[in-house]
Amino acid sequence: MNINLTLVVQMIVFVILIWVVMTFIWPIILDAMDEREKKIAAGLAAAEKGEKALAEAREKSEAIIREARDRARQIEDQAARRANETIDTAKQTALGEGARLVEAARQSAVTETTRVRDQLRREYGSMVVAGASRLLEREIDAAKHAQLLDKLADEIGRG
């Protein structure tokens, strides 16, 4: 056989093979590649969407955490203010009670002082009457001279 004829026949078979592949097999391969490209694009889009959702969730969680910390700070400040107010109220109450007790003690001291002075006046008056009766060598009747003795006690009390 002739080499030229073999080459021509091989070229014709090759062209037919190319035509069959281009007509029947190539579209199937291109369709599979297009479908695979779409799946990859959809997967990348979903991944990007997931990353955005994750970033939004992180931002929301950080905002919630910040808000919770601010609220906790506010509650802490409010509790401190209430504690200070309670302490101030207790101090004022204690000061008022202390002042009341001091005033009651003063009143008690004044009352006791007055009572003791009156008692001393009476005893002093009795001693004066006893001394005067010794001087006069006769007894002075305290019941008869009560008014005079009271006047004498008042004069002695005034100084």
VEXZA-815464 format. One line per 2 residues: number of its first residue (from 1); for each residue x, y, z of C-alpha. Coordinates in steps of 0.02 Angstrom, whole numbers. Layout:
N
NUM> X,Y,Z  ...;
This chain:
159
1> 0,0,0  43,170,-28;
3> 94,279,117  1,426,46;
5> -160,333,41  -136,277,219;
7> -107,453,275  -261,517,185;
9> -370,379,259  -302,414,431;
11> -340,599,407  -518,560,355;
13> -542,445,504  -468,580,617;
15> -586,713,546  -735,596,571;
17> -678,563,747  -662,750,780;
19> -836,778,705  -914,640,813;
21> -828,704,970  -878,885,932;
23> -1056,838,891  -1099,709,1023;
25> -971,704,1163  -911,884,1174;
27> -1083,959,1220  -1103,832,1360;
29> -931,878,1429  -969,1066,1413;
31> -1138,1043,1500  -1055,948,1643;
33> -922,1083,1657  -1054,1222,1656;
35> -1154,1131,1789  -999,1107,1894;
37> -955,1293,1872  -1129,1342,1930;
39> -1116,1230,2083  -946,1304,2127;
41> -1014,1482,2104  -1166,1440,2212;
43> -1051,1367,2345  -940,1520,2343;
45> -1092,1634,2354  -1160,1532,2500;
47> -991,1541,2586  -984,1729,2562;
49> -1162,1746,2625  -1116,1637,2776;
51> -965,1746,2813  -1074,1902,2805;
53> -1202,1821,2921  -1062,1771,3039;
55> -993,1948,3039  -1167,2019,3073;
57> -1193,1893,3213  -1027,1942,3290;
59> -1072,2126,3281  -1242,2092,3359;
61> -1165,1987,3497  -1036,2123,3532;
63> -1174,2253,3538  -1275,2145,3658;
65> -1121,2119,3767  -1085,2306,3768;
67> -1265,2343,3813  -1262,2213,3952;
69> -1100,2287,4021  -1174,2463,4015;
71> -1331,2402,4102  -1226,2313,4234;
73> -1126,2474,4261  -1288,2572,4280;
75> -1356,2447,4405  -1192,2451,4501;
77> -1193,2642,4505  -1374,2644,4559;
79> -1338,2519,4698  -1191,2625,4756;
81> -1300,2781,4757  -1434,2690,4856;
83> -1305,2626,4980  -1237,2802,5003;
85> -1413,2871,5025  -1451,2736,5153;
87> -1290,2775,5246  -1328,2962,5244;
89> -1504,2930,5306  -1438,2819,5445;
91> -1311,2952,5493  -1445,3086,5498;
93> -1558,2974,5601  -1415,2935,5720;
95> -1370,3119,5736  -1551,3163,5771;
97> -1566,3024,5899  -1402,3078,5978;
99> -1462,3258,5989  -1626,3200,6064;
101> -1535,3095,6194  -1418,3240,6236;
103> -1567,3356,6256  -1657,3228,6365;
105> -1500,3211,6472  -1489,3401,6489;
107> -1671,3410,6539  -1644,3270,6664;
109> -1491,3360,6732  -1587,3524,6747;
111> -1732,3437,6834  -1615,3344,6951;
113> -1518,3505,6987  -1679,3597,7027;
115> -1737,3456,7141  -1571,3449,7231;
117> -1570,3640,7253  -1745,3636,7325;
119> -1694,3496,7442  -1537,3591,7493;
121> -1641,3748,7524  -1759,3651,7635;
123> -1616,3571,7730  -1527,3739,7742;
125> -1687,3820,7802  -1709,3683,7932;
127> -1530,3707,7987  -1556,3895,7998;
129> -1715,3871,8099  -1625,3747,8212;
131> -1481,3869,8232  -1601,4014,8266;
133> -1698,3912,8394  -1537,3872,8484;
135> -1493,4054,8482  -1661,4102,8550;
137> -1665,3949,8659  -1838,3910,8615;
139> -1911,3809,8479  -1985,3886,8325;
141> -2138,3796,8262  -2108,3752,8079;
143> -2295,3731,8043  -2338,3905,8109;
145> -2196,3991,8021  -2202,3893,7856;
147> -2228,4048,7753  -2085,4136,7837;
149> -1973,3983,7814  -2018,3970,7628;
151> -1976,4153,7602  -1811,4129,7693;
153> -1770,3976,7587  -1806,4075,7427;
155> -1692,4216,7483  -1555,4093,7525;
157> -1578,4007,7356  -1557,4171,7261;
159> -1396,4204,7350;
